[in-house]
Amino acid sequence: MNPYLPDKDIYRRARERMVAQQIAARGITDQRVLEAMRKVPRHLFVEEALWDQAYADYPLPIGEGQTISQPYIVALMTEALELRGEEKVLEVGTGSGYQTAILAELARWVYSIERHPRLLERARRVLEALGYRNIFLRVGDGTKGWPEAAPFEAIIVTAAGPRVPEPLLEQLAEGGRLVMPVGDEYSQYLVKVVKKGGTFHRQVLEPVRFVKLVGEYGFSE
């Protein structure tokens, strides 16, 4: 049976419960975000042995020491980007490709960078099989951004760095939003940066726990 065919009722029901109990119940109100979370088959972005856990309220391993974030955090970060449908978005840390798919539902174009080639190729296979055609993927150091595609109306970083990488701030469009976890290995906060009049305005959202952002403008390893 082809896993990319319309999924069984069991997974659709699981997504409905996930959105109702884990996401909307915790204050996420953007209807476009909620609808994307209902639509994207999260279980296909993890190993089949983990499908029965795919809609639970915790992160799951995806290999290479990386994880797929818990659904609520995916929704929280996505809502903070304030996407309306015409944006060009940069994602640093493709990982499983699940967040990438959510972004692709909500923005016009998604540029996503991953430093682990095996993760990127697996994500590419899943995203292509699901029919996404507005995503550009590449292997590289995400802390340097994607300068030839800049500027971006929204930037999301799915790993925690000691600070917001300077190249990402440089690639943020006027009026753009950047969301990423900032801190050390033990204490991190989700931060939102908005560029207004050439000035960066920073807001702390809530404490989180992510893997480390590795790269020239992040952690060394």
C-alpha positions as CSV (number, residue, x, y, z in Angstrom):
1,M,0.0,0.0,0.0
2,N,1.3,3.4,-1.0
3,P,1.8,5.5,2.3
4,Y,1.4,8.7,0.3
5,L,-2.2,8.0,-0.8
6,P,-5.0,9.7,1.2
7,D,-4.4,8.5,4.8
8,K,-6.6,6.3,6.9
9,D,-9.3,7.8,9.2
10,I,-7.1,6.9,12.2
11,Y,-4.5,9.5,11.2
12,R,-7.0,12.2,10.3
13,R,-8.7,11.7,13.6
14,A,-5.3,11.8,15.3
15,R,-4.6,15.2,13.7
16,E,-8.0,16.6,14.7
17,R,-7.3,15.6,18.3
18,M,-3.7,17.0,18.1
19,V,-5.0,20.4,16.9
20,A,-7.9,20.5,19.4
21,Q,-6.2,19.3,22.5
22,Q,-2.5,20.3,22.1
23,I,-2.6,23.4,19.9
24,A,-5.8,25.3,19.9
25,A,-6.3,24.5,23.6
26,R,-2.9,26.1,24.4
27,G,-3.8,29.4,22.7
28,I,-2.9,29.1,19.0
29,T,-5.6,31.0,17.2
30,D,-4.4,31.5,13.6
31,Q,-6.9,29.5,11.6
32,R,-4.6,29.1,8.6
33,V,-2.0,27.5,10.9
34,L,-4.6,25.2,12.5
35,E,-5.8,24.1,9.1
36,A,-2.3,23.3,7.9
37,M,-1.6,21.3,11.1
38,R,-4.9,19.4,10.4
39,K,-3.8,18.7,6.8
40,V,-0.1,17.7,6.8
41,P,0.4,14.0,7.6
42,R,3.0,14.3,10.4
43,H,3.4,10.5,10.7
44,L,5.0,10.3,7.2
45,F,7.9,12.4,8.4
46,V,9.1,9.9,11.0
47,E,10.0,6.2,10.8
48,E,7.1,3.9,10.4
49,A,7.9,2.3,13.8
50,L,7.0,5.7,15.3
51,W,3.8,6.4,13.4
52,D,1.7,5.6,16.5
53,Q,3.5,8.4,18.4
54,A,3.5,10.9,15.6
55,Y,0.6,13.0,16.9
56,A,1.6,12.9,20.6
57,D,2.7,16.1,22.4
58,Y,6.5,15.5,22.4
59,P,9.4,15.5,20.0
60,L,10.6,12.4,18.2
61,P,14.0,11.3,17.0
62,I,14.7,11.4,13.2
63,G,18.3,10.4,13.1
64,E,21.7,12.3,13.1
65,G,21.0,13.4,16.7
66,Q,18.1,15.5,15.5
67,T,14.4,15.6,16.3
68,I,11.0,16.6,14.9
69,S,9.6,19.2,17.3
70,Q,6.4,18.6,19.3
71,P,3.3,19.8,17.4
72,Y,2.6,22.7,19.7
73,I,6.0,24.2,19.2
74,V,5.7,23.9,15.4
75,A,2.4,25.7,15.6
76,L,3.7,28.4,18.0
77,M,6.7,29.2,15.8
78,T,4.6,29.2,12.7
79,E,2.0,31.5,14.1
80,A,4.7,33.9,15.2
81,L,5.8,34.3,11.6
82,E,2.4,35.9,10.7
83,L,2.2,34.3,7.3
84,R,-0.5,35.4,4.9
85,G,0.3,33.5,1.8
86,E,2.6,35.7,-0.4
87,E,5.8,35.4,1.6
88,K,9.2,34.0,0.7
89,V,10.4,32.1,3.8
90,L,13.8,30.9,4.9
91,E,13.9,27.8,7.1
92,V,17.2,26.9,8.8
93,G,17.2,23.2,9.7
94,T,15.0,21.2,7.4
95,G,15.2,18.1,9.6
96,S,12.4,15.8,8.9
97,G,10.7,18.2,6.5
98,Y,7.5,18.5,8.6
99,Q,7.9,22.1,9.5
100,T,8.9,22.7,5.8
101,A,5.6,21.3,4.7
102,I,3.6,23.4,7.2
103,L,5.4,26.5,5.8
104,A,4.7,25.5,2.2
105,E,1.0,25.3,3.0
106,L,1.1,28.9,4.3
107,A,3.6,30.8,2.2
108,R,4.4,31.3,-1.5
109,W,8.0,30.0,-1.5
110,V,10.0,28.1,1.1
111,Y,13.8,27.9,1.0
112,S,15.1,25.3,3.5
113,I,18.7,24.5,4.5
114,E,19.9,21.3,6.3
115,R,23.5,20.4,7.2
116,H,22.9,16.6,7.3
117,P,22.6,15.3,3.7
118,R,20.8,12.1,4.7
119,L,18.1,14.0,6.5
120,L,17.7,16.4,3.6
121,E,17.3,13.6,1.0
122,R,14.7,11.8,3.1
123,A,12.8,15.0,3.6
124,R,13.0,15.7,-0.1
125,R,11.5,12.3,-1.0
126,V,8.6,12.8,1.4
127,L,7.9,16.4,0.3
128,E,8.0,15.5,-3.4
129,A,5.8,12.5,-2.8
130,L,3.2,14.7,-1.1
131,G,3.2,17.0,-4.1
132,Y,4.9,20.2,-2.8
133,R,6.3,22.3,-5.6
134,N,7.1,25.6,-3.8
135,I,10.0,24.3,-1.8
136,F,13.7,24.7,-2.5
137,L,16.2,22.6,-0.5
138,R,19.9,22.5,-0.2
139,V,22.7,21.2,2.1
140,G,24.8,23.8,3.8
141,D,25.5,26.0,6.8
142,G,22.1,27.5,7.6
143,T,23.7,30.2,9.9
144,K,24.9,31.9,6.7
145,G,21.4,32.0,5.3
146,W,20.6,31.8,1.6
147,P,21.9,35.2,0.4
148,E,21.2,34.8,-3.3
149,A,17.5,34.3,-2.5
150,A,17.2,37.1,0.0
151,P,15.5,39.1,1.3
152,F,12.9,37.0,3.1
153,E,9.7,38.2,4.7
154,A,10.0,35.4,7.3
155,I,12.9,33.4,8.7
156,I,12.5,30.4,11.0
157,V,15.4,28.6,12.8
158,T,14.7,25.2,14.2
159,A,17.8,24.8,16.4
160,A,19.1,26.9,19.3
161,G,22.0,29.3,18.8
162,P,23.9,31.5,21.3
163,R,22.5,34.5,19.4
164,V,20.6,35.4,16.2
165,P,23.1,34.9,13.3
166,E,24.1,38.3,11.8
167,P,23.6,37.0,8.2
168,L,20.0,36.1,8.9
169,L,19.3,39.6,10.2
170,E,20.9,41.0,7.1
171,Q,18.6,38.8,4.9
172,L,15.4,39.8,6.7
173,A,13.2,42.1,4.6
174,E,11.8,45.3,6.0
175,G,8.7,44.3,8.0
176,G,10.0,40.8,8.1
177,R,9.7,38.4,11.1
178,L,12.4,36.0,12.4
179,V,11.7,33.3,15.0
180,M,14.3,31.1,16.6
181,P,15.4,29.6,20.0
182,V,18.3,31.4,21.6
183,G,20.4,30.3,24.5
184,D,22.8,27.6,25.6
185,E,22.4,23.8,25.8
186,Y,20.4,24.0,29.0
187,S,18.5,27.3,29.0
188,Q,16.8,28.6,25.8
189,Y,14.0,31.0,24.9
190,L,12.0,31.3,21.8
191,V,12.7,34.8,20.4
192,K,10.9,36.8,17.7
193,V,12.6,39.6,15.9
194,V,10.7,42.1,13.7
195,K,12.5,44.5,11.4
196,K,10.8,48.0,11.3
197,G,12.4,51.0,9.8
198,G,15.7,49.2,9.6
199,T,15.6,48.6,13.4
200,F,15.3,45.1,14.9
201,H,12.7,44.7,17.6
202,R,13.0,41.6,19.8
203,Q,10.4,39.8,21.8
204,V,10.8,36.8,24.1
205,L,8.0,34.3,23.6
206,E,8.6,31.3,26.0
207,P,11.2,28.8,27.2
208,V,11.9,25.9,24.9
209,R,14.4,23.1,24.4
210,F,16.0,22.5,21.0
211,V,19.1,20.8,19.6
212,K,22.1,23.1,19.0
213,L,22.5,25.3,15.9
214,V,25.8,24.3,14.5
215,G,27.6,26.5,12.0
216,E,29.9,29.5,11.5
217,Y,27.5,31.8,13.3
218,G,26.2,29.2,15.8
219,F,27.8,26.6,18.0
220,S,31.0,24.8,16.8
221,E,29.5,21.3,17.5
